[in-house]
């Protein structure tokens, strides 16, 4: 589907509901093309809700999830607490995933800056191509990942002994999932999904975000879809994304515990976890530890605890790392400050790690929050986005995340997106992907 005019492709993705300027944290969407962007940024609320804090951390249905499927066996209900699928691409002696998302707009032919040759296969176990967009009728919408690039990625992944997964959906995809998963269209939709497996993909990643129905209706449809996929292809890798939790407004996560035996991973999108919302103070985009302050009600550790309590086995639960940050404007200069009119002026895409290091970072501005285990920058605001506080990830925080995930026995870490951590000036692929290298080393 992808041609040589990148703008029309990104526009098609946005039109299909895969990210917009109103999308917020815990959402997968295309990178920003303006100040507020077409990704997960601006001052908008989560899951497409303008101006409010996250109230549906798990999104309406479920979102980028574990069985013994990858070795050709049907999911074993009694093996939910095992180390995960055999031969799923994880490092020898470990079941931990390092899954990186490669987006349709990353490819240079589409205006991106991350050629396939730059992928650091040594630091990945899985690559997920994002996105295949449901059209609401069982087929694919314009702007979906193209077959030619997909074939190249699949071939390269397999040549390096890694797994390639097709990611389905993205930000705002819920309504299209609802239509495609309805009984009248489900068989056609499963056939479309199976065609991706026939193409050579090792599995599917269900990234259902948002929707027009109730949470219960969406979850019923999604469960029926997962069961239909498992029936058609019991041996494939099957993962699902889910949102982080707002400690002030917790979700009923029992759905994930119920569905976990049929999945290889439930991966939490634990990035974009802060915003300039009413009742909040400034906070971090991807804090490893919650500070137990009600005005900064998010943390990876607290979200993981809730999913574990809901019955998702630790070995099937993944956390997320965002290779991008968030830019707060004046008067905020650090975490846990009153907003005082501050907004988040830029996020995913515009505030990629690559851009932060080239246009915002200086040793004098760099600080580290040892409680949350994440870095940040304190700036004057004399930059293109008016940033006075930038929350982001670096090698230190990613080492901490990987080490913590391993200590907790979690299933691994997903990265949105690997391209945003790319430094073309590095001498060699490993040096060009420093964040990915740090994360992978910690998970080994």
C-alpha positions in Angstrom: 0.0 0.0 0.0 2.9 2.3 0.6 4.1 4.4 -2.3 6.8 7.0 -2.6 4.7 9.9 -1.1 5.0 9.5 2.6 2.6 12.3 3.5 -0.3 10.6 1.8 0.5 7.3 3.7 0.6 9.0 7.1 -2.6 10.8 6.2 -4.3 7.6 5.4 -3.1 6.1 8.7 -4.6 9.1 10.6 -7.8 8.9 8.6 -8.0 5.2 9.5 -7.9 6.1 13.2 -4.3 5.1 13.9 -3.3 8.2 15.9 -4.3 11.8 15.9 -3.5 14.9 17.8 -6.1 13.9 20.3 -4.5 10.6 21.2 -2.9 10.3 24.5 -0.8 8.1 26.7 -0.6 4.3 26.4 -1.6 4.6 22.8 0.3 3.5 19.6 0.1 6.0 16.8 2.1 7.6 14.0 4.8 10.1 14.8 4.0 13.8 15.1 4.0 15.9 12.0 3.1 19.2 13.6 3.7 20.7 17.1 0.8 18.8 18.6 1.5 16.0 16.2 -0.3 13.0 14.9 1.0 10.7 17.6 0.7 10.4 21.3 1.3 13.9 22.3 -0.1 17.4 22.9 -2.2 18.0 26.0 -5.0 15.7 25.0 -6.1 12.8 27.2 -5.6 9.1 26.7 -7.2 6.9 24.1 -8.5 9.8 22.1 -10.2 11.6 25.0 -9.3 15.3 25.0 -8.2 17.0 28.2 -8.7 14.3 30.9 -6.4 11.9 32.8 -6.4 8.2 32.0 -9.5 6.5 33.2 -9.4 3.4 31.0 -5.8 2.3 31.3 -6.7 -1.0 29.7 -8.6 0.8 26.9 -12.0 -0.3 25.9 -11.2 -3.8 24.8 -7.6 -4.5 25.2 -4.6 -3.3 23.4 0.3 -4.4 22.0 -0.1 -10.5 24.6 0.9 -16.2 25.9 0.7 -19.9 25.3 3.0 -22.6 24.2 1.9 -21.7 20.7 5.2 -20.8 19.0 6.4 -24.4 19.0 3.3 -25.7 17.2 1.3 -26.7 20.2 -2.2 -25.6 21.1 -2.4 -23.3 24.1 -2.3 -25.3 27.3 -4.7 -23.9 29.9 -2.7 -25.5 32.7 0.6 -24.0 31.6 -0.3 -20.3 32.0 2.4 -19.8 34.5 5.2 -21.3 32.5 8.1 -19.4 31.0 6.2 -18.9 27.7 6.5 -20.4 24.3 9.4 -22.6 23.3 11.5 -21.3 20.4 9.8 -17.8 20.4 13.0 -16.0 19.6 14.0 -15.1 23.2 17.7 -15.4 24.2 18.9 -18.9 25.0 18.2 -19.7 28.6 15.6 -16.9 28.9 12.0 -16.4 27.8 12.2 -12.6 28.0 11.2 -10.8 24.8 12.7 -7.6 23.5 10.1 -6.7 20.9 10.6 -3.6 18.8 7.9 -1.9 16.7 8.9 -1.0 13.2 6.3 1.5 11.9 5.1 1.9 8.3 6.4 5.5 8.3 10.0 4.5 9.5 11.0 3.2 6.0 13.0 5.8 4.1 10.8 5.2 1.0 7.9 6.6 3.1 9.9 9.6 4.3 11.4 7.9 7.4 15.0 7.7 8.5 15.3 4.1 9.7 16.3 1.7 6.9 15.9 -2.0 7.4 19.7 -2.3 7.4 19.8 -0.2 10.6 17.8 -2.7 12.6 19.9 -4.1 15.5 18.8 -7.7 15.3 21.3 -8.7 17.9 19.4 -6.7 20.5 15.9 -7.9 19.5 14.0 -11.2 19.9 10.9 -10.0 18.0 10.1 -7.3 15.5 6.5 -6.1 15.1 5.4 -4.3 11.9 3.0 -1.5 12.6 0.3 -1.4 11.5 -2.2 -3.5 9.6 -5.4 -1.4 9.8 -8.8 -3.2 10.0 -11.3 -1.7 7.6 -14.3 -2.6 9.7 -15.5 -5.2 7.2 -12.9 -7.9 7.7 -10.2 -6.6 5.3 -7.5 -4.0 5.5 -7.7 -0.2 5.2 -5.5 2.0 3.1 -2.3 2.8 4.8 -1.7 -0.7 6.1 1.9 -2.1 6.1 2.9 -3.0 2.6 3.7 -6.5 1.5 7.1 -5.7 -0.1 8.6 -4.2 3.0 7.0 -6.9 5.2 8.6 -9.7 3.2 12.0 -8.0 3.6 11.6 -7.7 7.3 10.3 -11.3 7.7 13.3 -12.6 5.7 15.8 -10.6 7.6 14.3 -11.6 11.0 14.4 -15.2 10.2 17.9 -15.0 8.8 19.0 -13.6 12.2 17.0 -16.3 14.1 14.3 -13.8 15.3 10.5 -13.7 15.1 8.4 -11.3 13.0 5.0 -10.4 14.2 2.2 -8.4 12.4 0.8 -5.7 14.6 -2.9 -5.1 14.0 -4.7 -1.9 14.9 -3.1 1.0 16.8 -4.5 4.2 18.2 -8.1 4.8 17.5 -8.6 1.4 15.9 -11.3 0.2 18.2 -14.3 1.0 16.0 -12.8 -0.8 13.0 -12.0 -3.8 15.2 -15.6 -3.8 16.4 -16.9 -4.0 12.8 -14.4 -6.6 11.7 -14.8 -8.7 14.8 -18.6 -8.7 14.6 -20.1 -12.1 13.9 -21.0 -11.2 10.3 -17.4 -10.2 9.4 -15.3 -12.3 11.8 -14.7 -15.2 9.5 -13.4 -12.9 6.7 -11.3 -11.0 9.3 -9.7 -14.2 10.5 -9.0 -15.2 6.9 -7.3 -11.8 6.4 -5.2 -12.4 9.5 -4.3 -15.9 8.5 -3.0 -14.6 5.2 -0.4 -12.7 7.1 0.7 -15.9 8.7 0.9 -17.6 5.3 3.0 -14.7 4.1 5.6 -15.7 6.7 4.8 -13.9 9.9 5.4 -16.0 13.1 2.4 -14.4 14.8 0.0 -11.6 15.4 -0.1 -8.7 17.8 -3.6 -7.4 18.6 -3.5 -3.7 19.4 -7.2 -2.9 19.9 -7.5 0.7 21.2 -10.7 2.5 21.9 -14.1 1.8 20.5 -17.7 2.9 20.3 -19.2 0.1 22.3 -19.1 -0.6 26.1 -16.0 -2.2 27.6 -17.9 -5.4 28.2 -19.0 -5.6 24.6 -15.6 -4.9 23.2 -14.0 -7.5 25.5 -16.5 -10.1 24.4 -15.8 -9.4 20.7 -12.0 -9.5 21.4 -12.2 -12.8 23.2 -14.2 -14.3 20.4 -11.6 -13.0 17.9 -8.7 -14.5 19.9 -10.5 -17.8 20.2 -11.1 -17.8 16.4 -7.5 -17.0 15.7 -6.3 -19.8 18.0 -8.7 -22.2 16.4 -7.4 -21.3 12.9 -3.7 -21.2 13.8 -3.1 -22.8 17.2 0.7 -22.7 16.7 1.3 -19.0 16.1 2.6 -16.4 18.5 -0.3 -14.3 19.7 0.2 -11.2 21.8 -2.0 -8.3 22.9 -1.4 -4.8 24.2 -3.0 -3.3 27.2 -2.8 0.1 29.0 -1.2 1.2 32.2 -3.3 1.9 35.3 -4.3 5.2 36.9 -4.1 4.7 40.6 -7.0 7.1 41.2 -9.3 5.2 38.8 -8.5 1.5 38.6 -9.9 -0.7 35.9 -11.4 -4.2 36.3 -8.5 -6.2 34.7 -10.1 -9.7 35.2 -10.6 -9.9 31.4 -6.8 -10.2 30.9 -6.4 -12.9 33.5 -9.2 -14.9 31.8 -7.7 -14.5 28.3 -4.0 -15.0 29.3 -4.0 -18.8 28.8 -4.7 -18.2 25.1 -2.0 -15.6 24.6 1.8 -15.5 24.6 2.1 -12.1 26.0 0.0 -9.3 27.5 2.2 -6.3 26.8 1.6 -3.0 28.8 2.0 0.2 26.9 3.8 1.9 29.8 4.9 5.1 28.1 3.2 8.4 27.7 2.1 8.0 31.3 2.0 11.7 32.1 0.1 14.7 30.9 -1.0 18.2 31.7 -4.4 17.1 33.1 -6.6 18.6 35.7 -5.7 17.5 39.1 -2.3 16.3 38.1 1.2 17.6 38.7 4.1 17.2 36.2 5.3 13.6 36.0 7.4 11.2 34.0 6.5 9.7 30.6 7.6 6.2 31.7 8.3 6.0 35.5 9.5 2.6 36.6 8.3 3.3 40.2 5.2 5.1 41.3 5.9 7.7 44.0 2.6 7.1 45.8 1.5 10.7 45.2 -2.1 11.0 44.1 -1.4 13.9 41.7 1.1 11.7 39.8 -0.9 8.4 39.8 1.1 6.2 37.5 4.1 3.8 37.7 5.1 0.7 35.9 5.5 -1.2 39.1 2.1 -0.4 40.3 0.4 -1.2 37.0 2.2 -4.6 36.8 1.0 -5.4 40.3 -2.6 -4.8 39.3 -2.3 -7.1 36.2 -0.6 -9.8 38.3 -3.4 -9.6 40.9 -5.9 -10.0 38.0 -4.4 -13.4 37.1 -2.0 -12.6 34.3 1.1 -14.8 35.0 4.3 -12.8 35.4 6.0 -14.8 32.6 3.3 -13.7 30.2 3.3 -10.0 31.2 5.5 -7.5 29.3 6.1 -3.8 30.0 6.7 -1.0 27.5 9.6 1.4 26.9 9.1 4.5 24.9 12.1 5.7 22.8 10.6 9.2 23.0 9.8 11.8 25.6 7.3 14.5 26.5 7.9 18.3 26.5 6.2 20.4 29.2 6.1 24.2 28.8 6.7 26.9 31.4 6.4 27.1 34.4 7.1 23.4 34.9 10.9 22.6 35.2 10.9 19.2 37.0 8.6 16.4 38.0 6.0 16.7 40.7 5.4 20.5 40.2 2.1 22.3 40.0 1.2 22.8 36.3 0.4 26.5 36.5 -0.8 26.6 32.9 1.9 24.3 31.6 1.0 22.1 28.6 2.6 19.1 27.0 3.5 20.7 23.7 5.2 17.7 22.0 5.6 14.0 22.5 5.9 10.9 20.3 7.9 11.6 17.1 8.9 15.2 17.7 10.4 14.3 21.0 12.2 11.1 19.8 15.3 10.3 21.7 17.3 11.1 18.6 15.8 14.6 18.5 16.1 15.1 22.3 19.8 14.3 22.2 20.5 16.5 19.1 18.3 19.5 20.0 17.6 19.6 23.7 20.1 17.7 25.7 23.1 19.2 27.5 25.0 17.9 30.5 24.0 21.0 32.5 20.3 20.3 31.8 20.4 16.6 32.6 19.0 15.3 35.9 17.9 11.9 37.2 15.0 11.0 39.4 16.3 8.1 41.4 12.9 7.4 43.0 11.1 6.9 39.7 14.3 5.7 38.0 14.1 7.9 35.0 16.0 10.9 33.6 14.7 14.4 32.7 16.0 17.7 31.4 15.4 21.2 33.0 15.5 23.8 30.2 15.0 27.5 29.8 12.3 27.2 27.1 14.4 28.7 24.4 13.9 25.8 22.0 11.5 25.0 19.1 8.8 23.5 21.3 9.2 25.9 24.3 10.2 23.0 26.5 11.2 23.8 30.1 10.9 20.2 31.3 11.5 17.1 29.2 10.8 13.6 30.5 12.4 10.8 28.4 14.4 7.5 28.6 18.1 6.9 28.4 20.4 3.9 28.7 20.5 4.1 32.5 16.7 4.0 32.9 16.3 1.3 30.3 18.9 -0.8 32.1 16.9 -0.3 35.3 13.7 -1.3 33.5 15.2 -4.4 31.9 16.8 -5.4 35.2 13.6 -4.9 37.1 11.5 -6.9 34.6 14.0 -9.7 34.8 14.0 -9.7 38.6 10.2 -9.8 38.6 10.1 -12.8 36.2 8.2 -10.8 33.6 7.9 -11.8 29.9 9.9 -9.0 28.5 9.8 -5.4 27.2 8.2 -3.9 24.1 9.7 -0.8 22.5 7.7 2.0 20.8 9.4 2.6 18.4 12.9 1.3 17.7 13.5 4.0 15.1 13.1 6.8 17.7 16.2 5.6 19.5 18.3 5.5 16.3 21.5 7.5 16.0 22.9 7.3 12.4 26.2 8.8 13.5 27.1 5.7 15.5 29.9 3.5 14.1 28.1 0.2 13.5 24.5 -1.0 14.1 25.0 -1.6 17.9 26.3 2.0 18.4 23.5 3.3 16.3 20.9 1.7 18.6 22.2 2.5 22.1 18.9 2.4 23.9 18.0 -1.0 22.4 21.4 -2.3 23.3 21.1 -1.2 27.0 17.7 -2.8 27.3 18.7 -6.1 25.7 21.8 -6.4 27.8 19.7 -5.9 31.0 17.3 -8.6 29.9 19.9 -11.2 29.0 
